Amino acid sequence: MLTIHTADQLLRGDGEPPLPSGAVLVDGRAIAAVGAYEELTAAHPTARVRRWPGVITPGLLNPHGQELLEQTYHPDPREDLGSEPLTGEALSALDMTEARWGASARRGVQRLLAQGTVAVTGPLRRPTVIDAVHRSGLRIQDGPTGAVLPALVPGADATFAIFAAPECVATVIKGRLLHRRR
């Protein structure tokens, strides 16, 4: 199914100037076209349209993947541990099994998606954490923290985020809407 994501402005991430009323045409997991909203809807009148406030961008790379997902516990709301992530002595006091690490990583990934993150730097070492990250669609970027995410161009993965100050309103990874603030 074709989907057009449109916002007040589109930043392609390839050095081109911002495009007012820009849009991204998504076909499955890939970007099929990028351009003005009016042009894309005229060329694809049966495509589903998702209108967003703010700016569509390539998304964020979080350089602290290991610290946030393997050295931090994200409590389950049903636990009596509060809602903030735990580190240091508070983390050391917990009985951390691999299953608990995996569940924590899934909640941590949800927090990252809510911030517009589409990739994290590694290396990640815990298999349950790696599995949670892969299942979410987040990319694990090994290497320098200054790595650049792919631009929003035809043929690229349909991976991007939409921001309306001061928050992320949506995160799309490989064509899947994984976070939506409403």
N, C-alpha and C positions, 0 to 999 in steps of 0.2 A: 504494500500500500504506500502510495506517495503521501508525504506530509510536508507542508510548508511551515517552517518556523519563521516568524517575523517579529521584529521589535523596532523600537524607535531608531535604533542605530545598529549597524553591523561592523564589527572590527574583524577583518579576515585574518590578521596575524601574519600577513606576507609583505608588509611594508606599504601596501596600498592605502589611500586615505579612507577614513570612515565613510560608510555608505548610509545616508539617512533613509529610513524606511526600508532597510535591507532585509533580505530573506535568504534562507537556506532551504533548498529542496532536498529532502531525504528520501532515498529509495532503499528500503531495507536497512542495511548496516552502513551504507555509503552516502556521501554527498553527491547528488546528481547534478545540481546547479546552484550557483550563488548569484544574486543580483537584486534588482529592485523588486519589491513586492508586487507591484502592478504587472511587471513583465512576467514574473513566474506564475502568477495566478491566471494571466491571460493564456499562457502557453500550456498550463496544466489545470484547467477549470474543475476537474473532478478530485483534485488533491485535497486531503484534509488540511485545514489551516489551524495552526496554534499561534495565537497572538499573545505576545509578552510585552510587559513594560520594560523599558531600559535598553540594555545593550547585549547583543549576542557576541561572544568572544570564544577563542579556542579553549577556554577553561584554564585551570591552574595546575601547576606541578608543585606538590608539597614536598619540600626537601627533608622532612623529618619522619618518613615512613616508619623506620625502625623504632624510633623513640615513641611515636604515637600508637603503634600497634603491637610492639613486642616488649615495651618497657613501661607501659601504662595499662591500667585496668579500667575499662569502661563499664561501670556497674549496671546490672539489670535493674529496671525500675522497681521490680518486686523485692529486691534485696534491701536490707536496712543499712545501706552504705551511702546514701545521698545520691545526687545526680551528677556530680562532677567527677572527672577522671581521677584515678588514684595512682600515685607514684611513691617512690622512696619507702619509708617505714610502713606507711599504710598498705602499700602493695606487698611488702615482705611479710606482713601479718596474715595475708590470705593464703589459703590452700589452693595453689594454682595448678590445676590439671590441664592437660592438653585440650580437653573439651571446653574447659572454662576459658582458656586462651582464645580458642576459636570463636566462642560466643562473644567475648569481649571485642575481638577484632571485627566481627560483623557490626556491632554497635558503633565501634570507632569508624568503620568505613561509612556508615550512615551519617555520622557527624562530618566527615570529610566531604561527602557528596553534597551535604547541605551548605558547604562553603564554596562550592563550585570546583572542587578538586576532581581532576580526571586522571591524574597520575601521581605516584609517590616514588621517592627515591628509596633504593634498597642499599645494601642487600637485606632481604628478609630471610630468616633462618628457620622459624618454626613452621612445620608443614601445615598445621591447622590455620595459622595466620595467612600463609601464602594461599591456601585454598580459599579462604574467605575473600581475599583481595581479588583473586582470579575470578571467582564466581560473581563478584560485583561488576566486573568489567574494567575496574581501575587498572591502569598499566603500571607495572613496576619498572622504573627507570634506574638502571645501574649506571653509575658514572657521575660526571660532574653535575653539581646542583644547578648549574646555569643552563642545563639542556633546554632546548626550545621545543615546544609542542607543535605538532603539524598544523599548518594553516588551514583555514576553511576554504578549500578549493575543490572543484569537481574531482571525484575519484578517491578523495581522502575518506578515512573513517568519519562517520557522522558523530563526532565527539566534540561537544562544546558546552558552554555554560551561559546562562542569561542572568545578568545582574541589574537590579534596580536599587539604587542607593538607599540604604547602605547594605543590602543583603542579596544573596543569591536566590533567585526565584525558581530556577530550574537547572538541572544538570542532565545532559543527554550523553550516553556513551554507546557508541556503535549503533545508533538509531533508537536505543531504548531510553525512555524517559525514566530515570532512576531517582530523581528528586524533584519534587514540586512543592513550592511553598504556597499555601492558600489559606 
